[in-house]
């Protein structure tokens, strides 16, 4: 009978998350980088739709909730933007260009740090 190696991943601290998010803000890339960020931090929301108030999901309406979003909602909103691009190719780039992607990332930092982030 073979043996199974179990590797336990350590929990990422808020400070580490902030540093990773800030690095992505400072070094933007394609949507794959943003997926990897959320996955590596354990925050890619497979159930992001459960956090949304519109059905079908209306990204513009949902993004209006960003100023009061907690960390979980902010990560769900980022997942929503990534999933929107899957269904509407190019939407993530358009939202990045108008500042919505960085706004979500900055809100994630704010909630982790417990203070307002200026960009």
C-alpha positions as CSV (number, residue, x, y, z in Angstrom):
1,X,0.0,0.0,0.0
2,X,1.4,3.4,-1.0
3,X,1.9,6.3,1.4
4,X,0.2,9.6,0.9
5,X,2.2,12.8,1.6
6,X,0.0,15.5,3.1
7,X,1.3,19.0,2.9
8,X,-0.5,21.5,5.0
9,X,-0.4,25.0,3.6
10,X,0.2,27.7,6.2
11,X,-2.3,30.4,6.5
12,X,-1.4,33.6,4.7
13,X,-1.4,36.7,7.0
14,X,-3.3,39.9,6.2
15,X,0.1,41.6,5.7
16,X,1.2,39.0,3.2
17,X,-2.2,39.4,1.4
18,X,-1.8,43.1,1.3
19,X,1.7,42.8,-0.2
20,X,0.5,40.4,-2.9
21,X,-2.4,42.6,-3.8
22,X,-0.2,45.7,-3.9
23,X,2.3,43.8,-6.2
24,X,-0.5,43.0,-8.6
25,X,-1.7,46.7,-8.6
26,X,1.9,47.8,-9.3
27,X,2.5,45.1,-12.0
28,X,-0.7,44.5,-13.8
29,X,-1.0,41.7,-16.3
30,X,-3.7,39.7,-18.0
31,X,-6.7,38.2,-16.0
32,X,-4.7,35.0,-15.3
33,X,-2.6,37.0,-12.8
34,X,-5.7,38.0,-11.0
35,X,-7.1,34.5,-10.9
36,X,-3.7,33.3,-9.5
37,X,-3.8,36.0,-6.9
38,X,-7.2,35.0,-5.6
39,X,-6.4,31.2,-5.8
40,X,-3.0,31.6,-4.0
41,X,-4.7,33.5,-1.2
42,X,-7.6,31.0,-1.0
43,X,-10.1,33.7,-2.0
44,X,-11.4,32.7,-5.4
45,X,-15.1,32.4,-4.8
46,X,-16.7,29.5,-6.6
47,X,-19.9,30.5,-5.0
48,X,-19.5,34.2,-5.9
49,X,-23.1,34.4,-7.1
50,X,-24.3,33.8,-3.5
51,X,-22.8,37.2,-2.6
52,X,-24.7,39.0,-5.4
53,X,-28.0,40.8,-5.1
54,X,-29.0,40.8,-8.7
55,X,-30.3,37.8,-10.8
56,X,-29.1,37.6,-13.4
57,X,-25.9,39.2,-12.1
58,X,-25.5,42.8,-13.1
59,X,-21.9,43.7,-12.6
60,X,-22.4,47.5,-12.7
61,X,-25.1,47.3,-10.0
62,X,-23.0,44.9,-7.9
63,X,-19.9,47.2,-8.1
64,X,-22.0,50.0,-6.5
65,X,-21.7,48.0,-3.3
66,X,-17.9,48.2,-3.3
67,X,-17.6,51.3,-0.9
68,X,-19.2,49.3,1.9
69,X,-17.9,45.8,0.9
70,X,-16.2,43.6,3.5
71,X,-13.2,41.5,2.4
72,X,-15.4,38.5,1.5
73,X,-17.7,40.6,-0.7
74,X,-14.7,42.4,-2.3
75,X,-13.1,39.0,-3.3
76,X,-16.5,37.9,-4.6
77,X,-16.7,41.0,-6.7
78,X,-13.2,40.4,-8.1
79,X,-14.3,36.8,-8.9
80,X,-17.4,38.2,-10.6
81,X,-15.3,40.5,-12.8
82,X,-13.1,37.5,-13.8
83,X,-16.1,35.3,-14.6
84,X,-17.8,38.2,-16.5
85,X,-14.7,38.2,-18.8
86,X,-15.2,34.4,-19.4
87,X,-18.7,35.1,-20.7
88,X,-17.9,38.5,-22.4
89,X,-14.4,38.3,-23.7
90,X,-12.5,41.6,-23.1
91,X,-14.7,43.0,-20.3
92,X,-11.9,42.6,-17.7
93,X,-9.6,44.8,-19.8
94,X,-12.3,47.4,-20.3
95,X,-13.0,47.4,-16.5
96,X,-9.3,47.6,-15.7
97,X,-8.9,50.6,-18.0
98,X,-11.7,52.6,-16.2
99,X,-10.2,51.8,-12.8
100,X,-12.8,49.3,-11.5
101,X,-10.3,46.4,-11.1
102,X,-7.9,48.4,-9.0
103,X,-10.8,49.8,-7.0
104,X,-11.8,46.3,-6.0
105,X,-8.2,45.4,-5.2
106,X,-7.8,48.6,-3.1
107,X,-11.0,47.8,-1.2
108,X,-9.5,44.4,-0.4
109,X,-6.5,46.1,1.0
110,X,-8.6,48.6,3.0
111,X,-10.6,45.8,4.6
112,X,-7.4,43.8,5.4
113,X,-5.6,46.8,6.8
114,X,-8.7,48.4,8.5
115,X,-8.1,51.8,6.9
116,X,-8.8,53.8,3.8
117,X,-6.4,53.3,0.9
118,X,-5.6,56.2,-1.4
119,X,-4.5,55.5,-4.9
